[in-house]
C-alpha cells in the first residue's frame, strides 16, 4: 500500500503478500532472494512494487540484513551501471533523488526517516537485536554527522511488524532486556509469560535522540496477527514484505 505523507517529494510503499507471482510458501509478493524463492519471481515482484510507486525504472539498493547497527550512506556511484545493488547492513541513508531504498522484513520493524529540511532519506531494519544496538539512533546520528540533519526536522514512519500481543520471548531474551534500565521498559509480563514491545522502545528512542513525538507515525498492524503479511514467528518458512522509499527530484 502506498503510504500517504505530507511531503510531495517523498514517496514510499509498504507491501503485503498479495499481487505477486511467487507460489507455495512464498505466495505471492515475496521480495527476498535469500529465502529460496525463484530469482526471476522475486525480481518481477520487485518491479510490480516499483511500478506502484511509478518508479519501475529507478535503481534499487537493498541490504543483506545482519541484525546489526551498521548504517550505510549510498549514492548513485554505487550502481556502476546496475539496476539493483545489495550492501551489507541494517540501515541506508542517501541525499540522492530517484534512488530507491528497500528494507525487507517478516516481523521486524521497517522504518522510513526523512529530513524535511535537508531532504535526506533513510530506511532502517529494526528487529530485536537492532533495537538492543540502537540502530535508529545510529541512523539519525549519521544523518546529522554527514548532512547536518536536525532530529527535530525528521519525519518517521514504522511499518507493520510483530507487536507486543504476539512477541512472547523466553528467559534468554527477556533477562537481557531486564538488565538494562531502558530496554526493560519494553518488557511486558503477563502472568508467567514475557512479551517484548519493540515499538514502544523505538518511540522512546526516537524522542531520546531529539525527534518530535508527533512526527513519528506508526502503522497499527501486527504482522504476526494479520495474515496479509509474511510472519517468521507465525510461519517460519516464508517470504518477506518490504518498505521501499525514494525522493523525487526538486
N, C-alpha and C positions, 0 to 999 in steps of 0.2 A: 504494500500500500504506500502511495506517495504521501509523505508527511507534510502537512501544511506548516509553514513557519512565517514569521513576519518579514523575512528578508528575501527580496526578489532575486538576489544574486546567489543564494544558497538553495541547492536542490538535493534532496535525499529521499531514499525509499527504504522501507523495511519490508523484506519479503516474507512470505509464509511458505507453505509447502505445496501450493496449488499453482497450476498453469504451466508446468514444465513438461519435459519429455522423458524423465527418468522413470524407471519401473521398479517393482518389488519394494524392498525396504527403503529405497530412495525416492519413492513415488511422492511428488513428481518434479518439484522445482529445487532439487539439490544443487548447490553452488560450489561444493567442495570436491576437489580432485582426490584428496588423500584418503577418502573413506571407502574406496573400492568401486565407485561408480565408473561408468564409461566416460572417458575423457571427452569424447565427442558430445555426449549428452550434457555434461557439465558446461562445456563451452557454449553450447546452444542455449542452455538455461540462463547463463550469464548474459547472453545477448538479448534474451527476452526481457530481463530486468532492465538492462540499459536502454532498451527501446521504450520502456515505460517512462523513463526519465528523458526521452528524446535525446539520448546520448550514446546510441549504439556505435558511433564512430569514434568515441573517446577512448584513449588508452586507459587501462585499468591497472592499479597497483593493489596487490593483496599480500597477505602475510602467511608465512609458516609460523603459526602462533604457538608459543612455547611457555605460556603462563609465567611470563617474566615482567619486569618493569622497563624493558627496552623500548625506547621511543626513537623512531627513525624519521628524519626530515628528508623528504623526497622532492625532486623537481623533474622536469622532462628530460634532463640529461641521463637519467637512469634508464630510459626506454631503449636507446640505441636501435631505433627502428622497430622495436617490438610493440605489439598491441597489448600484451599482458606481461607484467613483471611481478615476480614473487621476491619478497625480502623477509628476513627473519626478525621477529619481534612481536610486540603486542600493542603498539600504537604507531600511527602515521600522522605526520603534520606536513602541510605544504602551503606555500603562498601562490601556487600556480593555478590559474583558472584552467578549466577544461582538462583536468587530470582527475579521473575518478578513483576514489579510495574505498576499499572494501574491508569490512570486518565480518568474519563468519562465526556463527555460534549455534549451539544446541542446548541452551540453558544459561550460559554465561551472559554477561551484560554487554550489549553493543551500544557504544556511546558516540554521539557526534558532539564536537565542540567547535564553535565558530566565534572568532574575534570580529565583532561587528564594526569596529573602528579600523583595524589594520587589515581586515579581510584575510585572515589566516584560518585554515580549516584543519581539523584533527578528527581522527576516528580512533576509538580505543576498544580493546578486548579486555574486559574486566571480569574474570572469574574469581573464585575464592582466593587463589594464590595472588592474582593481580591486586585484589583489594588488600590482602596482607602486605604486599610490597608497595602499595600506594601508587599504582600505575596512573591513576587520574591526576594526582598531584604532580608526578614526574612529567606528565604530558603538558600540563599547564605551565609548569616551571620552564620547560624547554621552549614553549611558545613565547614566554616572557623574555627569556635569555636571548633567543635568536632573532625575534621580531619586534620586541618592545611591547608585547601584549600586556594589558592590564586585566587582572581577573574580573574586575567589576564590569568590564566591557563584554564579557563572554556570554554566549547563549549555549545551552546544553540540552541534549535530549538522550534519555536512556530508553532503549527499545525493549521489546518483550524479553523476559528472562525468567528463570526459576525464582519464585518468591518464597517468603517465609512459610507459607502454608504447606509447601511441598519439600522444602530443603532440610530434611531431617539428616543429622550427622551423628557420628559415633564419637566416643571419648577421645580418640586420637586427634580429631579435628577440633571439637569444642573446647578441649582442655588448652590447646594452643591459643585460642581466641580469649579464653578467660584469664590467661596470664598477662594479657595486655589490656590496660585500662580502656583504651579507645576501642579496640576490637571487641571487647566484652560487651559493648553496647549493641552489638549485632547478634548476640546470642539470646534466644528466647527459649525458656524452659516451660514445657507443658507436661506436668506430672513427671514421669521418669524419662521423657524424651526431650531432645535438644534440637533446635532449629536455628538456621542462620538467616538473618535479614541483611543481605548484601546491599540492597537498595538503600536502606537506612544509612548504612555506613558510607555509601557513595554520596548521599545527600550531605552528610556531616563533613565528609572530606571536601566536597565542593565549597561549602561555606568556610571551612577552616583555611583553605588556600586563598580565599577572598572573593569567590564567586557569589553573586546575589542569589538568595534562595528562590526568588521569583523567576529567575532566568533559567532554572533547571526544570525541564519538563520530563515527565515520566509516563511512558506507556503503561496502562493499567493491567496488561495481560501477563499472566503467568504461563510460561512456555510448557511447563510440566502439566498444568491443569488443562490447557487448551490444546486440543489435538490438531488445530490448524497449523501448529508449529512443530518442527522436529524437537525432540527432547531426549538427551542422552540419559537422563535419570529415568524416564519412562520407558524408553525403547532400547537403550544400549547401542544396538546396530542401527544407525540411521544416517540421514543426510544432514546438511547444515543449511539453515537460513542465514540471512545476512542483512547488513545495513550498508548501503552504497551511497556515497555523497560526492558532490563536486561543486565547484564555484563557476558561475557564468562569468564571462569577461565583462569588464566595465562598459 
